[in-house]
Amino acid sequence: MDVSTIPAPRSGMIRAGRFFFKYRDFLFPLVFLPLALGTTPHKFLDDPQSDVPLQILGVLLVVAGQGLRALVIGLDYIVRGGKNKQIYANKLVQGGIFAHSRNPLYLGNLLIITGLVVIHNGKWMYLIALPFYCFVYMAIVAAEESYLAAQFGGEYAEYRRRVPRFLVRPSGLWTTIRSMRFDWMRLARKEYGTMFSTGTAVFALMAWELICADGWERSIDSIRLLILLWTPCILAYVTVRVLKKRGALGTG
């Protein structure tokens, strides 16, 4: 096993990764929300028409990130979400999208965050939020790699050699997708909360930009339209949550 490329277990990056992994559910919104709602979003070139393509780009990045997460979870879910808020894996998952990228869920998260930053388009989001989340995920990945190297030894070293760290290797991807059964039930019960919060963030940022640029009274009709478009997200969230509580979506 080549350990030369694996960070030392006591390195600062790994300690930071373990910290972020443990407190990410609290820290992530604590950083994002004050920056998003406490700073001023900007229309691209201060022009509503020029801003439309940027908004579309942001939404496409969010959709791409959420789509990647959905594909990962639906094909071969990885039990690497931690145990007692500590990094944990009961097996080294190498199937599904994990045969093409070692960290596709984190890549999906970064695409979502980048999309939200683009939608907001405020300078502090670019200068603070985006670098912060990139550092956080690099640290978490370093901590996970240290754990997986110790847990799975040569098997993980070979996996590292074959599969890119973040980027998705396109070779054979379509064959992988076609060869596996997509588990819609698992996707619904595992991802409905993330999908709802992501969709809510998109609509909230768009509404906030309208309010900051045009004021509440001039934006009210557009905000009503955004609320109307957001309503299916609420209905879907409530429906899936009720079905999950009743056990109608399976377990695991």
N, C-alpha and C positions, 0 to 999 in steps of 0.2 A: 504493500500500500504506500503510495506517495503522499507523505504528510507535509511536504514542503509547501504545498499550495493551500493548506488548511490553517486558518489563523490559530494562534496559540489560545488554549482555553481560558487563560487569565488575561487576555488582552482587553484594552479599554473598549474597543468596538463590541466585543462579545458581551461584556458586562452591560454596556448600554443597550444592546439588543435584548438581553434578558429582562432588563427594566422596562423597555418599551413594550415587549411582548406581554408582560404581566399587567401593565396599566394602560394598554392601548385603548380599551373601550372607554376609559375616562379621559385620557390625554388627547385623543384625536379630535373629538368635538370641542374640547376645551381650547385647542389651538385654532381650529377652523372657524368656529362660530363667531368669536370676537373679531377675527380678521375680516370675515365675510360681511358681517353686519355692522361692524364698528368702523369700517373704512369705506370710502366712496368708490363705487364701481364706475367704469367709464365706457361710454360708447366709442367704438372704434373711429378714430379721426373726428370725434365729436359730431358724428353725422349718423342719424338714425338709419339711413339707407345703407351706408357703408358698414354699419354694425351688424346687419342681418347675416352676411356671410360668416362673420366671426361667431355669432350665436349658433349658427348651423354647425360650424366646425366644433364648437364646444359640445353641442348635443351629440354629434357623431362620435366624438372621443368617449363620452359617457356611455353611449350605446355599445361601442366596441368593447369597452372595459367590462360592462355588465354582461354583454354577450359572451365574452371569454370566460368570465366566472361561471355563467350558466352552463357552458359547454363542459367545463372542467367538472363541475358538480354532477351534471347529468350523466357523464360517461364513467368516470372512475373516481369516486370521492376519496379524498385523503383525510385520514384521521390524524391531522397534524395541528389541530386547533388548540392543543395544550391540555394539560390535566392539572387541576388545581392551580390554574394560571401559570403553570410552568410548561416549558417546551417539552413535548412528548410525542412519540410516534410508536405505534404497536407493530408496524411493518413498514417496509420501504416500498411505497407505491411507485410503480414504474409504468403503469398502463395508462390508457387514455391520453389526454393531453400531456400528462407527465412523461410520456415517452418522447415528447418534443420540446418540453421546457421544464426546468426543475422548479420554477416558481411562477406558474401561470396565474395563480390567484393573486399574488402580489403584483404581478404585471397588470392584471385587470384592475386592481385597486389604484395603481398609479395612473392608468389611463382615465379612470373615473375622476380622480382628483385633478388631473391636468385639464380635463374637460370642464370641471366646475370653475377652475381658476380662469380659463379662457372665457367662460360665460360672464364671470364677474369683471374680468379685465382691469382690475385695480392694481396699481404698482406694488402695493404691499403684499398682495397675494402672490405676485411673481417673485418678490424679493425675500419673503419670509415663508409663506405656506408651502410653495412648491419645493424649495430646497430642504425645508424641514422634513417633509414626508419622504423625499428621496433618501435623506440620511437615515430616517427611522427604518425604512424597509431594508436598506443596505445593512444596518446594524442587526436587525432581526434575522435576516438571511445569514449573516456571519455567525450569529449565535446558534441558529438551527443547523448550519453546516458542521459546526463543532460538535453538536450533540449527535447528529446523524453519523458523522465519522467515527465517533466513539461507540455508537450503538450498533452500527452495521459494518464497520471495518472495510474490508476489501470490496464487498458488494457495493457500498456507497462510493468508494473510490472509482470503480469501473463506471458506475452511473454518472458521476461527475465528468468523467472523461468523454462519455458518449453524448451527453445532453447539455445544451446551453443553459446558462444560469438563469437568464431572464427571457431573452428572445425566443420566439417560437420557431423551431426548425420546420420549414414547410414540407420537406421531403417525406412523403408517405402519410401526410396529415389526413388527407381525404380518405385514404384506405383505412386508417385508424378509426375515423369517425363512422365510416360505413360498416366496419366489422363489429361494432359494439352496440348494444341496446341502450337507448337513451332512457334514463329513469326520470320521468316527469314528476312522479310523486316525490322522489327524493329532492328534486330541484325545488318543488313548491314548499316543502316543509323546512328545508335548510336555508333557502335564499329569499323567502318572501319578505322578511324584515329588511334585508339589505336593498332589495329592489324598491320597496316603498320609500325608505329613507333617501335613496338616490334620486328617485323621481321627485320627491318632495323638495330636495335641495335644488334641483334644476328649476322648478317652478318658483321657489322662494327667491332664488338669485335673480331670475328674470323680473319678478315683481319688485324686488328691491332696487334694481337698476332703473326701472320705470319711475319709481317714487323719487329716487335721488335726482334723476335727470329732469323730470317734468312736474314733480309735485303730485300730491295725492289726488287732488280734484281732477287734474288733467289726465291722470292715469287710470281713473276708476274703471272705465269701460274695458281697457286692456287687462286690468287686474281681474275683473269679473270673468273675462274669457279664460284667463289662466286658471282661475278657480274651477271653472266648468271643465277644463281639460284635465285638471287634477283629480276631479271627483271619481273617475274610474279607478284611479290608484287607491283611493280610500276604500271603495267597494271591494276591490280585489283583495286588499290587505285584510279587511274584516272577514271576508268569506273564507280565505285560506286559513286564517287564525282559528276561526270556529271549527273548520274541518279538521285542523291539526289537533285541537283540543279534544275532539270527539274520536280521534284515532282513525279517521277516514283516509288519511294520507300515508298510513303505514308508520313504521318506526325505524330507528337507526339513523 
